[in-house]
Amino acid sequence: MNVYEIKSMAERLDGNTYPGRGIVLGVTPDGKKAVAAYFIMGRSVNSRNRVFIEENDGIRTEAHDPSLMVDPHLIIYHPVREIGQGLIVTNGDQTDTIWEYLAKGESWEAALRTRQFEDDRPNWTPRISGLQAMDGSYKMSILKAADPEGNACARFFYEYPATAGLGHFLHTYVCDGNPVIPTFQGEPERVSIPADIDAFTAELWENLNADNKISLFVRYTDLETRSFEQRILNKHQ
């Protein structure tokens, strides 16, 4: 077994109908750009009724058709927000918790220790989070149920240096399941990062399950100038 094996995102997503929500953080092959990506998927009408909307400091989710929105709980949030120390990417409203803690000089670990997995019994969907620093290095975290009953929370934190061409992929579920969707296991997965934002955006979007994919965000940030370009794809556009 090669624990340092690097796979493309196409390979990581191949045949997996439901990895859930996913974060990819990394650096381009020339080492000059930080890369962040976030996607959402859904199986219910309520979950699928969403789009990504650009904000001044990132993006937020919004109902595509407000008349179909049943419950905004766990559905509407601010997944990407800029902060002086970098870029926050998460799958829930813990984005705001992290932002608030960092803004007052406290750590992201302290912020996430105040949160736990989502309260969507029986899945107990994990809260996944990423923090990309201005030098391209990044942190990732997953908060998940420590038992089937959701009585306790297990918290995992990872830190990675900026490594040219390398990224890590963290997602909420191993794969689809019924009645319970299996929670992601192990460390974030090692993935290759393409040089071109459009190539990476296409690779992600084309390999997410066509029925379950909803929205995708990709940003490439120049580590020297801090200028960035980004792409947002919505199934409902």
C-alpha positions in Angstrom: 0.0 0.0 0.0 1.4 3.4 -1.0 0.2 5.9 1.6 1.7 8.7 -0.5 -0.2 7.9 -3.6 -1.7 10.9 -5.4 -4.8 10.6 -7.5 -6.6 13.0 -9.7 -10.0 14.3 -8.6 -11.5 12.4 -11.5 -10.1 9.2 -10.0 -11.3 10.1 -6.5 -14.8 10.8 -7.7 -15.1 8.0 -10.2 -18.1 5.8 -9.6 -19.0 7.5 -6.3 -22.6 8.7 -6.6 -22.6 10.6 -3.3 -19.5 11.9 -1.6 -21.8 14.6 -0.2 -20.1 17.9 0.3 -16.4 18.3 -0.5 -13.5 20.6 0.1 -10.2 20.6 -1.9 -7.3 22.7 -0.9 -3.8 22.7 -2.5 -1.2 24.5 -4.7 -0.7 24.6 -8.4 2.3 22.6 -10.0 4.4 25.8 -10.3 3.9 26.5 -6.6 2.6 30.0 -7.4 -1.2 29.7 -6.8 -3.2 28.5 -3.9 -6.3 26.5 -4.9 -9.6 26.1 -3.1 -12.7 24.2 -4.3 -16.0 23.4 -2.6 -19.0 21.5 -4.0 -22.4 20.5 -2.7 -24.6 17.6 -3.6 -28.1 16.6 -2.6 -30.7 13.9 -2.7 -33.8 15.6 -1.4 -35.8 18.3 -3.2 -35.0 20.7 -0.4 -31.3 20.0 -0.6 -31.2 20.2 -4.4 -33.0 23.5 -4.5 -29.9 25.6 -4.0 -27.4 27.8 -5.9 -24.1 29.5 -5.0 -24.2 33.3 -5.0 -21.1 35.4 -5.0 -20.6 37.7 -2.0 -18.0 40.5 -1.5 -16.0 38.2 0.8 -16.8 34.8 -0.7 -20.0 32.9 -1.5 -23.3 31.9 0.1 -26.0 29.4 -0.7 -29.4 30.5 -1.7 -32.7 28.8 -2.6 -33.1 28.5 -6.4 -36.9 28.5 -6.0 -37.9 30.1 -2.6 -41.4 28.5 -2.9 -39.8 25.0 -2.6 -37.7 25.7 0.4 -39.0 23.6 3.3 -36.3 24.1 6.0 -33.3 26.4 5.6 -31.7 24.6 8.6 -28.3 23.2 7.5 -29.1 24.2 3.9 -28.5 28.0 3.8 -25.1 29.2 4.9 -21.9 31.1 3.9 -19.5 28.3 2.8 -16.6 30.6 1.8 -15.4 33.7 3.6 -12.2 35.7 3.4 -10.3 36.6 6.6 -7.1 38.5 7.1 -5.2 35.2 7.6 -6.6 33.6 4.5 -9.7 31.8 3.2 -12.2 29.9 5.2 -14.1 27.0 3.4 -16.7 24.9 5.2 -19.9 22.9 4.7 -22.0 24.9 7.2 -22.5 27.9 9.4 -19.3 27.0 11.2 -17.7 29.3 8.6 -19.0 32.2 10.6 -17.9 30.7 13.9 -14.3 30.4 12.5 -14.4 33.9 11.1 -15.5 35.4 14.4 -12.8 33.6 16.4 -10.0 34.5 13.9 -11.2 38.1 13.8 -10.6 38.4 17.6 -7.2 36.7 17.4 -8.2 33.2 18.6 -7.5 30.0 16.8 -9.6 28.0 14.4 -9.2 25.0 16.6 -10.8 26.9 19.5 -13.7 27.9 17.2 -14.3 24.3 16.1 -14.2 23.0 19.6 -17.5 25.0 20.2 -19.2 23.1 17.3 -20.0 19.5 16.5 -21.5 17.4 13.7 -24.9 18.3 12.2 -28.1 17.3 14.0 -29.6 15.3 11.1 -30.2 11.9 12.7 -29.3 9.2 11.8 -26.6 10.4 9.4 -25.0 12.9 11.8 -23.4 14.6 8.8 -19.8 15.7 9.7 -18.8 19.3 9.7 -15.8 19.7 7.4 -13.7 22.8 7.3 -10.6 24.3 5.7 -8.4 27.3 6.3 -6.0 28.4 3.5 -3.2 30.6 4.6 -1.6 33.4 2.6 1.5 31.3 2.0 -0.5 28.5 0.4 -0.3 26.2 3.5 -3.7 25.0 4.8 -5.5 23.3 7.6 -8.5 20.9 7.4 -10.8 19.5 10.0 -13.7 17.1 10.4 -16.1 17.0 13.3 -18.1 13.7 13.4 -20.2 11.6 15.7 -18.2 9.3 18.0 -21.0 6.8 18.2 -24.2 5.8 16.2 -26.5 7.6 18.7 -24.7 11.0 18.3 -23.9 11.2 22.0 -20.4 12.6 21.6 -18.2 14.4 19.0 -14.9 13.3 17.6 -12.8 16.2 16.3 -9.9 15.8 13.9 -7.4 18.5 12.8 -4.8 18.4 10.0 -2.1 20.8 8.8 -0.4 20.7 5.5 2.5 22.7 4.0 2.2 24.3 0.5 3.5 21.6 -1.8 3.6 22.3 -5.5 1.0 20.2 -7.4 -0.5 18.6 -4.3 -3.9 19.0 -2.7 -6.1 17.3 -0.2 -9.7 16.3 -0.6 -12.1 16.0 2.4 -15.7 15.0 2.0 -18.6 14.3 4.3 -19.5 10.8 3.2 -17.6 7.7 2.0 -20.4 7.0 -0.5 -24.2 6.8 -0.8 -26.1 4.7 1.6 -29.6 3.7 2.8 -30.9 4.2 5.4 -27.6 5.6 6.8 -25.0 7.3 4.7 -21.5 6.2 5.9 -19.4 9.1 7.4 -16.0 9.9 5.8 -13.2 7.8 7.3 -9.4 8.5 7.6 -7.2 11.4 6.6 -8.0 13.8 3.8 -7.2 12.2 0.5 -4.1 13.3 -1.5 -5.0 14.7 -5.0 -3.2 16.3 -7.9 -3.9 20.0 -8.6 -4.0 21.1 -12.3 -2.3 24.3 -13.4 -5.4 25.7 -15.1 -8.5 26.7 -13.2 -10.9 25.9 -16.1 -9.4 22.4 -16.5 -9.8 21.8 -12.7 -13.3 23.2 -12.7 -14.3 20.9 -15.6 -12.6 17.9 -14.0 -14.6 18.4 -10.8 -18.0 19.2 -12.4 -17.9 16.5 -15.0 -17.0 13.8 -12.5 -19.6 14.7 -9.9 -22.7 12.5 -10.2 -25.0 14.1 -12.7 -28.2 13.5 -10.6 -26.8 14.6 -7.2 -24.5 17.5 -8.0 -25.8 20.9 -7.2 -23.1 23.6 -7.1 -19.3 24.1 -7.4 -16.9 26.8 -6.4 -13.2 27.0 -7.5 -10.7 29.8 -6.7 -7.0 30.1 -7.8 -5.1 32.8 -5.8 -1.7 34.2 -6.8 0.4 33.8 -3.7 2.5 36.9 -4.5 0.0 39.4 -5.6 -3.1 38.0 -3.8 -5.1 38.5 -7.0 -7.5 35.6 -7.8 -9.8 34.2 -10.3 -12.8 32.0 -9.5 -15.5 29.9 -11.1 -19.0 29.2 -9.8 -21.2 26.5 -11.5 -24.8 25.9 -10.5 -26.9 23.0 -11.9 -29.9 25.4 -11.8 -28.3 28.0 -14.1 
